[in-house]
Amino acid sequence: MARLDILHTTTYRYRQAVKLGPHRLMLRPRETRELRLFSHELSISPPATVTWAHDVAGNAIATAVFDAPTDHLVIDSRAMVELSAPAWPVFPIAASAAQFPFIYSADEWTDLGALTVPQYHDADGRFANWIDGFVMARPTDTLSLLKDISNGVFMQISYQSRDAEGTQSPIETLDRGWGSCRDFAVLLAESARRLGLGARIVSGYLSDPETSLIGSAGAGSTHAWVEIFIPGAGWIAFDPTNRSVGSQNLIPVAVGRGIHQISPIAGKISGGPNVFCDLSVGVSVRMSVPFGDAI
């Protein structure tokens, strides 16, 4: 069990004053049975009116509305959480789903809906053939199959950090042989959907106090991974970037069908041409100091 302090700072700078449209912020950690949220606070400059709502996936959405033009935008998100996910989880998978292929119940099919539908075209079947290469037999152990695919992403694709917006398609990632954590997540989620399984992409933070994990900057970083729904166990986290299963190092903030739905900050500005100057993002995930140990 670890109590963590998270600071996520995003700074936009402009060459002249611009008008900021409403900005959608997805920065509040999602509480789960393995993640307890003690506090969360937003600090925004210039000042904004902030309202809160939940989207269809249960993510907490803050909408920031600004009154005056500005040449900068700074958003600080501070949270304190307690992460209790075990390092070696045991998943109570239902007997009906222990072997792949299996069939979801009628209610599960209905509720999972688009999360089971592939999001990318595979006209020549190249991607389907790549996935089939991991299915050694039918039936086969469900969890072992998913671990093999996640491990295959880790082994076959080189990790490269990428600050530019956008995400590669699964075929692009396979052809290039490299990708960021969000490319890894898209590849694994699409693989699960091609097998008829429900999958969602998760954005959040990677807790890495020993700085031994891939995709971590300092003591933490923004990160992306996948959750796959298996009856009995529910949503199981797979992090193909680090070849891990379970949530022991993962702090979820938002879940969605596609990576484009879970961007931490989204909004528009009105200004002249080439008005944007620069963007910087800093994330710190550190062990919280107990009150009795504070100096």
C-alpha positions in Angstrom: 0.0 0.0 0.0 1.4 3.4 -1.0 0.1 6.9 -0.4 1.1 9.2 -3.2 1.2 12.9 -4.0 0.6 13.8 -7.6 1.3 17.1 -9.2 0.5 17.5 -12.9 1.3 21.0 -14.4 0.5 22.0 -17.9 1.7 25.4 -19.3 0.7 27.0 -22.6 2.3 30.2 -23.8 1.2 32.4 -26.6 3.0 35.2 -28.5 0.1 37.6 -27.9 -3.1 37.7 -25.9 -5.7 35.1 -27.1 -9.3 34.4 -26.2 -9.6 31.0 -24.6 -12.7 28.9 -25.3 -14.1 26.4 -22.8 -11.5 23.8 -21.9 -12.4 20.2 -20.9 -10.1 18.8 -18.2 -9.8 15.1 -17.3 -7.4 15.3 -14.4 -9.2 13.9 -11.3 -8.0 10.3 -10.5 -10.7 7.6 -10.7 -11.5 6.0 -7.4 -11.6 2.2 -7.6 -11.4 -0.6 -5.0 -7.6 -0.4 -5.4 -7.3 3.4 -5.5 -8.6 5.7 -2.8 -8.7 9.5 -3.5 -8.0 11.6 -0.5 -8.0 15.0 -2.2 -7.9 16.7 -5.5 -7.5 20.4 -6.3 -7.3 22.4 -9.5 -5.4 25.7 -9.8 -5.8 27.6 -13.1 -4.2 30.9 -14.3 -5.8 33.0 -15.6 -8.8 32.5 -13.3 -11.6 30.4 -14.6 -15.1 29.3 -13.7 -15.0 25.6 -13.2 -18.0 23.2 -13.3 -18.0 19.4 -12.9 -19.8 16.6 -14.5 -19.4 12.9 -15.3 -19.3 11.5 -18.8 -20.9 8.3 -20.1 -17.9 6.3 -18.9 -18.0 7.8 -15.3 -15.0 10.0 -15.8 -15.0 13.2 -13.8 -15.0 16.1 -16.3 -14.1 19.7 -15.3 -15.1 22.5 -17.7 -13.1 25.7 -17.4 -14.6 28.9 -18.8 -12.4 32.1 -19.1 -13.5 35.7 -19.1 -10.5 37.7 -20.3 -7.8 37.3 -23.0 -4.4 36.0 -21.9 -1.0 35.2 -23.2 -0.6 32.1 -21.1 -2.6 29.2 -19.5 -1.3 27.3 -16.5 -3.2 24.3 -15.1 -2.1 22.6 -11.9 -3.7 19.4 -10.8 -2.8 18.2 -7.3 -4.0 14.9 -5.8 -3.3 12.6 -2.9 -4.2 9.0 -3.4 -3.6 5.6 -1.8 -2.8 2.8 -4.1 -3.4 -0.7 -2.7 -3.2 -2.9 -5.8 -1.2 -6.1 -5.1 2.1 -6.8 -7.0 1.0 -10.3 -7.8 -2.8 -10.2 -8.3 -5.0 -13.3 -8.5 -8.0 -12.8 -10.8 -11.3 -14.7 -10.0 -12.2 -15.4 -13.6 -15.5 -17.1 -14.1 -15.4 -20.8 -15.1 -17.4 -19.9 -18.3 -14.6 -17.5 -19.4 -11.5 -19.3 -18.2 -11.0 -20.8 -21.7 -10.9 -18.7 -24.9 -13.1 -18.5 -27.0 -16.0 -17.8 -24.7 -19.3 -15.9 -25.0 -20.3 -13.0 -22.9 -23.8 -13.0 -21.4 -26.5 -11.1 -23.3 -26.4 -8.3 -20.8 -22.6 -8.1 -21.0 -22.7 -7.9 -24.8 -25.2 -5.1 -24.6 -23.4 -3.1 -22.0 -19.9 -3.6 -23.5 -21.3 -2.5 -26.9 -18.7 -0.5 -28.9 -15.9 -1.6 -26.6 -16.0 -5.0 -28.4 -16.0 -3.5 -31.9 -12.6 -3.0 -33.7 -11.9 0.6 -34.4 -9.4 0.3 -37.3 -9.8 -1.2 -40.8 -7.9 -4.3 -41.6 -8.7 -4.8 -45.3 -6.0 -7.3 -46.1 -6.2 -9.2 -42.8 -2.6 -8.5 -41.9 -3.5 -7.4 -38.4 -5.8 -10.4 -37.8 -3.0 -12.7 -38.9 -0.7 -11.1 -36.4 -3.2 -11.7 -33.6 -3.9 -15.3 -34.7 -0.2 -16.0 -34.3 -0.7 -15.8 -30.5 -3.6 -18.3 -30.5 -1.8 -21.6 -30.1 -5.0 -23.6 -29.7 -8.8 -23.4 -29.4 -9.7 -23.6 -26.6 -6.8 -22.0 -24.8 -6.4 -20.3 -21.4 -7.9 -16.8 -21.6 -5.6 -15.0 -19.3 -2.5 -16.7 -20.7 -3.5 -15.6 -24.2 -4.0 -12.0 -23.2 -0.6 -12.0 -21.4 1.0 -13.5 -24.5 -0.4 -10.7 -26.7 0.6 -8.0 -24.3 4.1 -9.5 -24.0 4.2 -9.7 -27.8 3.6 -6.0 -28.0 6.4 -5.4 -25.5 8.9 -7.7 -27.3 8.1 -6.7 -30.9 7.7 -2.9 -30.6 10.4 -0.6 -29.3 9.3 2.2 -27.0 9.8 5.8 -28.1 8.5 8.8 -26.2 6.6 11.1 -28.5 5.3 14.5 -27.5 3.4 15.2 -30.8 -0.4 14.8 -30.7 -2.1 11.8 -32.4 -1.8 8.1 -32.2 -0.5 5.5 -34.7 -2.9 2.9 -36.0 -2.1 -0.7 -35.1 -0.7 -1.5 -38.6 1.4 1.7 -38.5 2.9 0.6 -35.1 3.6 -2.9 -36.4 5.2 -1.6 -39.6 7.3 0.9 -37.9 8.3 -1.3 -35.0 8.2 1.5 -32.5 5.6 3.6 -30.6 4.7 5.5 -27.5 2.7 4.1 -24.6 -0.5 5.3 -26.2 0.4 3.4 -29.4 1.1 0.3 -27.4 -2.3 0.7 -25.7 -4.2 1.2 -29.0 -2.5 -1.9 -30.4 -3.4 -4.1 -27.4 -7.0 -2.8 -27.2 -7.6 -3.4 -30.9 -6.1 -6.9 -30.5 -8.6 -7.8 -27.8 -11.5 -6.4 -29.8 -10.4 -8.5 -32.8 -10.8 -11.5 -30.5 -14.3 -10.4 -29.6 -13.4 -9.1 -26.2 -14.4 -5.8 -24.5 -11.5 -3.4 -24.1 -11.1 0.2 -23.0 -8.0 2.5 -23.1 -7.0 4.1 -19.8 -5.0 7.4 -19.3 -3.4 8.2 -16.0 -0.1 8.1 -14.2 2.7 5.6 -13.7 4.0 5.4 -10.2 7.7 4.4 -10.4 9.6 5.3 -7.2 12.5 3.1 -8.3 12.6 4.7 -11.8 12.8 1.2 -13.3 9.7 1.2 -15.6 9.4 2.2 -19.2 7.6 5.5 -19.9 8.4 7.0 -16.6 10.0 10.4 -16.3 11.6 10.9 -12.9 9.2 9.5 -10.2 6.2 9.5 -12.5 4.7 10.3 -15.8 1.4 10.5 -17.7 0.8 7.0 -19.1 -1.7 4.9 -21.1 -2.6 1.3 -20.8 -5.6 -1.1 -21.4 -8.3 -2.7 -19.4 -10.0 -5.9 -20.8 -13.3 -7.2 -19.4 -13.2 -10.9 -18.3 -16.4 -12.2 -16.5 -15.8 -12.9 -12.9 -12.7 -10.8 -12.7 -14.1 -7.7 -14.3 -11.8 -5.1 -15.8 -8.2 -6.4 -15.8 -5.4 -3.9 -16.4 -2.7 -4.7 -18.9 0.3 -2.4 -19.4 2.1 -3.6 -22.6 4.7 -0.9 -22.2 6.0 -2.6 -19.1 4.8 -6.2 -19.7 2.7 -6.0 -16.5 -0.8 -7.2 -15.5 -2.7 -5.6 -12.7 -2.8 -2.1 -11.3 0.1 -2.2 -8.9 1.9 0.9 -10.5 -1.1 2.4 -12.3 -3.2 5.5 -11.2 -6.2 5.8 -13.6 -7.7 9.1 -14.4 -10.0 8.4 -17.4 -11.2 5.5 -19.5 -12.6 5.5 -23.0 -13.2 3.6 -26.2 -10.6 5.6 -28.0 -7.5 7.5 -26.9 -8.9 10.7 -28.4 -11.7 10.6 -25.8 -9.4 10.7 -22.8 -7.0 13.6 -23.4 -6.2 15.3 -20.1 -6.8 18.8 -21.5 -8.8 19.8 -24.6 -9.9 23.2 -25.7 -9.7 25.9 -28.4 -8.3 29.4 -28.7 -9.0 32.4 -30.9 -6.1 34.5 -32.0 -3.9 35.5 -34.9 -1.8 33.1 -37.0 1.2 31.4 -35.4 0.0 32.7 -32.0 1.0 29.5 -30.2 4.4 29.7 -28.6 5.1 26.6 -26.6 3.7 23.8 -24.3 5.3 22.2 -21.4 4.0 19.3 -19.2 5.4 18.2 -15.9 4.3 15.3 -13.7 5.5 14.4 -10.3 4.3 11.2 -8.5 5.9 10.9 -5.1 5.5 9.0 -1.9 3.5 11.1 0.5 5.3 12.1 3.8 3.3 11.0 6.9 2.4 13.9 9.1 4.5 12.5 11.9 7.6 12.5 9.7 7.2 16.0 8.2 10.0 18.4 8.9 
